[in-house]
Amino acid sequence: MKKVYCTVLSLMVPFLTFAKSGDDKKAVKADTIIVAEVEEEAQGAFAFSGYLDSYYMANFNKPASRSNMGATNARVFDQKSGQFSLGLVQTKVVYTNAKSEAVVDLTFGPNANLGNYGNALFNTALAIKQAYFTYKFTDKFSMTAGQFGTHIGYEVIDAPANFNYSLSNLFNNGPFYHAGLKATYAFSDRASLMVGLVNNVDGLGDNNRKKGFISQLYFKPVENWNVYLNYIGSNEANSIDSTGKQPDGFYQVFDLTTSFQITPKFLLGLNAAYGSQKGDYQGYGGPVDSESWSGFAIYANSALTDNFGIGARYEYFNNDNGVRGLLTPAGLGTKVNSVTLTGNISLADGHILVKPEFRLDAYPKVKGAGEAQQFQDSDGNWTKNSQTTFGLAFIYKF
């Protein structure tokens, strides 16, 4: 209909141009504006956005290594202590029109490789975070192809989008992104279903001939309450030889993400996940029989004023079976309780975010005389089974 309307107007404009009265001249101008607006809608529009962040974290253990990582993977991005550190720089370009959208999302800086380790370009500080396009077949059905951020979990890589600055262990041990094809059908504005096929987890290419299956069921039971039921299942084992023979192996994660905006100034959130692994995981080995890990995180955020808010996160993550990256110094499985308290200060009409943050990570004490604990002390000895940090994050978004 829009194309037909444009054609009719374009035929009318030459005729109206010869009209002599003032009203007819106004009609010419109005019709010309309508044509321009329709053409602009058909052509689409570009949007450019991004952010940069840096931080300073003081570690009360004063580890000799000046690292918050502990024995293995205690933190995701805020890994350094006692020094000012650059986090991530993002540049994002989005093109949209009535039927489609294309996204090119690039990241730079120390966290770029950490979040895109399977797709870092030439092992530099530049990485493709997302590169995909979506076509809308109807108002209810669309398909997306390319590399896109994972649907698993409550938190995302983008620092401005999370209330807390440091990321959870659930985020750290879940997928970051996928490359593949997915389809979404919206039953209504309160329910939708996404399904898709992807390559191996956190990789642009695939390490075997199998494809992973992803899905997400979204529904809104009542106003201001959003619920996401997420899943991924994939054989992540490396091919054993050049012929591509596929060994037995299976990785899967069930994930619940939900948030309820109780009042305009108070939000509660929950993330709970259960995962399992059987066989090799991308060349790192794995259990012969299926072994599991699990965890949950509770979020409570409150906007005290228009420019200041405070939020708390409690998380429990259990990797006693040792199938994820959270391990003791001896390479055995472990678990952790984490408490995070974060402030959000908004400046420059929301473009600048300053986030003071306190975090405590407590691990079970490793038993046995002379056994190494999870964290390092100021002398470089592994004597601490807990870690407390306090710092500031500085974020600019545009």
C-alpha positions as CSV (number, residue, x, y, z in Angstrom):
1,M,0.0,0.0,0.0
2,K,2.8,2.4,0.8
3,K,4.4,1.9,-2.6
4,V,1.1,2.5,-4.4
5,Y,0.4,5.6,-2.3
6,C,3.8,7.0,-3.2
7,T,3.2,6.4,-6.9
8,V,-0.2,8.1,-6.8
9,L,1.3,11.1,-5.0
10,S,4.2,11.4,-7.4
11,L,1.8,11.6,-10.3
12,M,-0.3,14.2,-8.5
13,V,2.6,16.5,-7.6
14,P,3.4,17.6,-11.2
15,F,-0.2,18.5,-11.8
16,L,-0.6,20.4,-8.5
17,T,2.6,22.3,-9.3
18,F,0.8,24.3,-12.0
19,A,-2.1,25.3,-9.7
20,K,-2.3,29.1,-9.1
21,S,-4.1,29.4,-5.8
22,G,-2.4,29.6,-2.4
23,D,-4.4,26.6,-1.1
24,D,-3.2,24.5,-4.0
25,K,0.4,25.5,-3.2
26,K,-0.1,24.4,0.3
27,A,-1.5,21.1,-1.0
28,V,1.6,20.6,-3.1
29,K,3.8,21.2,0.0
30,A,1.8,18.8,2.2
31,D,1.8,16.0,-0.4
32,T,5.6,16.5,-1.0
33,I,6.2,16.1,2.8
34,I,4.1,12.9,2.9
35,V,6.1,11.5,0.0
36,A,9.4,12.3,1.8
37,E,8.2,10.7,5.0
38,V,7.1,7.5,3.3
39,E,10.4,7.3,1.4
40,E,12.4,7.9,4.6
41,E,10.5,5.1,6.3
42,A,11.2,2.8,3.4
43,Q,14.9,3.7,3.5
44,G,15.3,3.1,7.2
45,A,17.6,4.9,9.7
46,F,21.0,4.4,11.4
47,A,21.6,4.7,15.1
48,F,25.1,4.9,16.7
49,S,25.7,4.2,20.4
50,G,28.2,2.8,22.8
51,Y,30.0,3.2,26.1
52,L,33.3,3.0,27.9
53,D,34.1,2.0,31.4
54,S,37.0,1.9,33.8
55,Y,37.3,0.9,37.5
56,Y,39.4,0.9,40.6
57,M,39.1,-2.1,43.0
58,A,40.7,-2.2,46.4
59,N,41.2,-5.8,47.7
60,F,41.4,-6.1,51.5
61,N,43.5,-9.2,51.2
62,K,46.1,-7.1,49.4
63,P,47.2,-10.0,47.2
64,A,50.8,-9.9,46.0
65,S,49.6,-10.6,42.5
66,R,47.2,-7.6,42.6
67,S,44.6,-9.9,41.2
68,N,41.0,-10.6,42.2
69,M,40.9,-13.9,40.4
70,G,41.9,-16.2,43.3
71,A,42.8,-19.7,42.4
72,T,40.5,-19.9,39.4
73,N,37.9,-17.5,37.9
74,A,36.6,-15.8,41.0
75,R,35.8,-12.7,39.0
76,V,34.8,-12.2,35.3
77,F,36.0,-8.7,34.2
78,D,37.1,-6.7,37.2
79,Q,40.1,-8.9,37.6
80,K,42.7,-6.3,38.8
81,S,43.1,-4.8,42.2
82,G,45.0,-1.8,43.6
83,Q,45.2,0.0,40.2
84,F,43.1,1.9,37.8
85,S,42.0,-0.4,35.0
86,L,40.2,0.0,31.7
87,G,37.2,-2.3,31.2
88,L,35.4,-2.3,27.9
89,V,34.8,0.2,25.0
90,Q,31.8,-0.5,22.8
91,T,30.7,0.9,19.5
92,K,27.4,-0.2,18.1
93,V,25.7,0.6,14.8
94,V,22.1,-0.3,14.2
95,Y,20.2,0.0,10.9
96,T,16.4,-0.4,10.9
97,N,13.5,-0.1,8.6
98,A,9.9,-1.4,8.6
99,K,10.8,-5.0,7.9
100,S,14.4,-5.6,9.1
101,E,17.2,-4.7,11.4
102,A,21.0,-5.1,11.2
103,V,23.4,-4.8,14.1
104,V,27.2,-4.4,14.1
105,D,28.5,-4.4,17.7
106,L,32.3,-4.1,18.3
107,T,34.2,-4.1,21.5
108,F,37.7,-2.9,22.4
109,G,39.9,-3.1,25.5
110,P,41.0,-5.7,28.1
111,N,37.5,-7.1,28.6
112,A,36.9,-7.6,24.8
113,N,39.0,-10.7,24.6
114,L,37.6,-12.0,28.0
115,G,34.0,-11.8,26.7
116,N,34.8,-13.1,23.2
117,Y,37.7,-15.5,23.7
118,G,36.4,-17.8,20.9
119,N,36.2,-14.9,18.4
120,A,38.9,-12.4,19.3
121,L,40.4,-10.9,16.1
122,F,44.1,-11.8,15.9
123,N,44.2,-12.1,19.7
124,T,44.1,-8.3,20.0
125,A,41.9,-6.1,22.1
126,L,39.3,-5.8,19.3
127,A,36.5,-8.3,19.1
128,I,33.1,-8.8,17.4
129,K,30.5,-8.8,20.2
130,Q,27.5,-9.1,17.9
131,A,27.0,-9.0,14.1
132,Y,23.5,-10.1,13.0
133,F,20.4,-9.1,11.1
134,T,16.7,-9.7,11.7
135,Y,13.9,-10.0,9.1
136,K,10.3,-9.5,10.1
137,F,8.1,-11.8,8.0
138,T,5.0,-10.5,9.9
139,D,4.3,-8.5,12.9
140,K,4.5,-11.7,15.0
141,F,7.2,-13.8,13.2
142,S,10.9,-12.9,12.7
143,M,14.2,-14.7,12.1
144,T,17.8,-13.6,13.0
145,A,21.0,-14.8,11.5
146,G,24.6,-14.1,12.6
147,Q,26.4,-13.8,15.9
148,F,24.3,-12.6,18.8
149,G,24.5,-12.3,22.6
150,T,23.3,-15.3,24.6
151,H,19.7,-15.4,25.9
152,I,20.9,-17.3,29.0
153,G,21.1,-15.4,32.3
154,Y,20.0,-12.2,34.1
155,E,23.1,-10.1,33.5
156,V,24.8,-9.0,30.2
157,I,28.3,-7.9,29.2
158,D,27.2,-4.3,28.8
159,A,28.2,-2.5,32.0
160,P,25.5,0.3,31.8
161,A,22.7,-2.3,31.5
162,N,23.6,-4.1,34.8
163,F,22.9,-2.5,38.1
164,N,25.9,-4.2,39.7
165,Y,29.3,-3.6,38.1
166,S,31.0,-6.9,39.0
167,L,29.4,-9.9,37.3
168,S,27.9,-13.0,38.9
169,N,29.4,-16.5,38.8
170,L,26.2,-17.6,36.9
171,F,27.2,-15.1,34.2
172,N,30.8,-16.2,34.3
173,N,30.0,-19.9,33.9
174,G,27.2,-19.5,31.3
175,P,27.5,-18.8,27.6
176,F,28.4,-15.4,26.4
177,Y,27.3,-15.5,22.7
178,H,26.2,-17.7,19.9
179,A,26.6,-17.9,16.1
180,G,23.7,-19.3,14.2
181,L,20.0,-18.9,13.2
182,K,17.0,-18.3,15.4
183,A,13.3,-17.6,15.0
184,T,10.9,-15.8,17.2
185,Y,7.1,-15.9,17.3
186,A,5.1,-13.5,19.4
187,F,1.8,-15.0,20.5
188,S,0.8,-11.7,22.0
189,D,2.6,-8.7,23.7
190,R,2.7,-10.9,26.8
191,A,4.1,-14.2,25.4
192,S,6.7,-15.3,22.8
193,L,8.8,-18.3,21.8
194,M,12.3,-18.3,20.4
195,V,14.1,-21.4,19.0
196,G,17.3,-21.7,17.1
197,L,20.4,-23.7,16.0
198,V,23.9,-22.5,16.8
199,N,27.6,-23.5,16.6
200,N,29.6,-24.4,19.7
201,V,29.3,-22.1,22.7
202,D,31.2,-18.8,22.6
203,G,32.7,-19.4,19.2
204,L,32.2,-18.0,15.7
205,G,33.2,-21.2,14.0
206,D,32.2,-24.7,15.1
207,N,34.6,-27.3,16.7
208,N,32.6,-30.3,15.5
209,R,29.8,-31.3,13.1
210,K,27.0,-31.1,15.7
211,K,24.7,-28.0,16.2
212,G,23.4,-26.8,19.5
213,F,19.7,-26.1,20.1
214,I,18.6,-23.0,21.9
215,S,15.2,-21.8,23.1
216,Q,13.5,-19.1,25.2
217,L,9.9,-18.9,26.3
218,Y,8.9,-15.4,27.5
219,F,5.7,-14.6,29.3
220,K,4.3,-11.7,31.4
221,P,1.9,-13.1,34.0
222,V,0.9,-9.6,35.2
223,E,2.0,-6.1,34.3
224,N,5.6,-5.3,35.3
225,W,6.5,-9.0,35.8
226,N,8.7,-10.6,33.1
227,V,9.6,-14.3,33.0
228,Y,12.1,-16.0,30.7
229,L,12.6,-19.8,30.6
230,N,15.9,-20.4,28.7
231,Y,17.6,-23.6,27.4
232,I,20.7,-24.6,25.5
233,G,21.8,-28.2,24.6
234,S,24.9,-28.9,22.6
235,N,27.6,-31.5,22.0
236,E,30.7,-29.4,22.8
237,A,33.3,-32.2,22.3
238,N,36.1,-31.6,19.9
239,S,36.3,-33.8,16.8
240,I,38.9,-36.5,17.4
241,D,40.6,-36.4,14.0
242,S,40.6,-34.7,10.6
243,T,37.7,-36.8,9.4
244,G,35.4,-35.0,11.9
245,K,34.3,-38.1,13.8
246,Q,32.3,-37.0,16.7
247,P,32.9,-38.4,20.2
248,D,30.0,-38.7,22.7
249,G,29.4,-35.6,24.8
250,F,26.6,-33.3,25.8
251,Y,26.4,-29.9,27.5
252,Q,23.1,-28.3,28.6
253,V,21.8,-25.4,30.7
254,F,18.3,-24.7,32.0
255,D,17.9,-21.1,33.1
256,L,15.2,-19.1,34.7
257,T,15.4,-15.3,34.6
258,T,12.6,-13.1,36.1
259,S,12.1,-9.6,37.3
260,F,9.2,-7.8,39.0
261,Q,9.0,-4.0,39.1
262,I,7.0,-3.9,42.4
263,T,6.9,-0.1,42.4
264,P,8.3,2.5,40.0
265,K,11.3,2.7,42.3
266,F,11.8,-0.8,43.6
267,L,12.7,-4.0,41.5
268,L,13.2,-7.6,42.5
269,G,15.0,-10.1,40.3
270,L,15.9,-13.7,40.3
271,N,18.3,-15.9,38.2
272,A,18.5,-19.6,38.7
273,A,20.3,-22.1,36.6
274,Y,21.1,-25.8,36.4
275,G,23.7,-27.2,34.0
276,S,25.3,-30.5,33.2
277,Q,28.3,-31.8,31.1
278,K,29.1,-35.3,29.8
279,G,32.4,-35.9,27.9
280,D,34.8,-33.5,26.5
281,Y,34.1,-29.7,26.6
282,Q,35.9,-28.0,23.7
283,G,39.2,-29.8,24.3
284,Y,39.4,-29.2,28.1
285,G,38.2,-32.7,28.9
286,G,35.1,-33.6,30.9
287,P,33.4,-36.3,33.0
288,V,32.7,-39.7,31.6
289,D,29.2,-39.6,33.3
290,S,27.0,-36.6,33.3
291,E,28.0,-34.2,36.2
292,S,26.1,-31.0,37.1
293,W,26.5,-27.5,38.5
294,S,23.8,-25.0,39.7
295,G,23.2,-21.7,41.3
296,F,20.9,-18.8,41.9
297,A,21.1,-15.1,42.4
298,I,18.6,-12.7,44.0
299,Y,18.6,-9.0,43.1
300,A,16.9,-6.0,44.9
301,N,17.3,-2.5,43.4
302,S,15.9,0.8,44.7
303,A,15.9,4.3,43.2
304,L,16.2,6.6,46.2
305,T,16.2,9.7,44.0
306,D,16.2,10.6,40.3
307,N,20.0,10.4,40.3
308,F,20.9,7.8,43.0
309,G,20.0,4.2,43.5
310,I,21.3,1.3,45.6
311,G,21.1,-2.4,44.8
312,A,22.0,-5.7,46.5
313,R,22.8,-9.1,45.0
314,Y,23.1,-12.4,46.9
315,E,24.4,-15.4,44.9
316,Y,25.1,-19.0,45.6
317,F,27.0,-21.0,43.0
318,N,27.8,-24.8,43.4
319,N,30.5,-26.4,41.4
320,D,31.3,-29.3,43.8
321,N,31.5,-31.7,40.9
322,G,34.2,-29.6,39.2
323,V,32.7,-29.4,35.7
324,R,33.0,-25.6,35.4
325,G,35.8,-23.2,35.8
326,L,35.3,-22.5,39.5
327,L,37.9,-24.7,41.3
328,T,40.2,-24.9,44.3
329,P,44.0,-24.5,44.0
330,A,44.2,-28.3,43.8
331,G,41.8,-28.4,40.8
332,L,38.8,-29.8,42.7
333,G,35.3,-28.5,42.7
334,T,34.0,-25.9,45.1
335,K,31.2,-23.6,45.9
336,V,30.8,-19.9,46.8
337,N,28.5,-17.5,48.6
338,S,28.7,-13.9,47.2
339,V,27.2,-10.7,48.5
340,T,27.4,-7.5,46.4
341,L,26.2,-4.0,47.4
342,T,26.3,-1.4,44.6
343,G,25.4,2.3,44.4
344,N,24.4,4.0,41.1
345,I,25.1,7.7,40.7
346,S,23.8,9.3,37.5
347,L,25.4,12.5,36.1
348,A,25.2,14.5,32.9
349,D,21.6,13.6,32.1
350,G,22.3,9.9,32.6
351,H,25.4,9.7,30.3
352,I,27.8,9.3,33.2
353,L,27.3,6.5,35.8
354,V,29.5,6.2,38.9
355,K,29.1,2.9,40.7
356,P,30.7,2.4,44.2
357,E,30.6,-1.3,45.0
358,F,31.3,-3.6,47.9
359,R,31.7,-7.4,47.3
360,L,32.4,-10.4,49.6
361,D,33.1,-13.8,48.1
362,A,33.3,-16.6,50.7
363,Y,34.5,-20.2,49.9
364,P,34.6,-23.3,52.1
365,K,37.9,-23.6,53.9
366,V,40.1,-26.3,52.3
367,K,40.9,-28.7,55.1
368,G,44.3,-30.2,55.8
369,A,47.5,-28.9,57.2
370,G,49.4,-26.8,54.7
371,E,46.6,-26.9,52.1
372,A,46.3,-23.9,49.8
373,Q,43.2,-21.8,50.2
374,Q,41.3,-19.9,47.5
375,F,42.9,-16.5,47.7
376,Q,46.4,-15.0,48.0
377,D,47.6,-12.8,50.9
378,S,50.0,-9.8,50.8
379,D,53.0,-12.2,51.1
380,G,51.9,-14.2,48.1
381,N,50.8,-17.2,50.2
382,W,47.4,-18.9,49.6
383,T,46.0,-18.5,53.1
384,K,42.6,-16.8,52.5
385,N,39.3,-18.6,51.9
386,S,37.3,-15.3,51.4
387,Q,37.9,-12.1,49.6
388,T,36.4,-8.6,50.1
389,T,36.8,-5.8,47.6
390,F,35.6,-2.2,47.5
391,G,35.9,0.1,44.5
392,L,34.4,2.5,42.0
393,A,33.4,2.0,38.4
394,F,33.2,4.9,36.0
395,I,31.0,4.5,32.9
396,Y,30.2,6.9,30.1
397,K,27.4,5.9,27.7
398,F,26.3,7.6,24.5
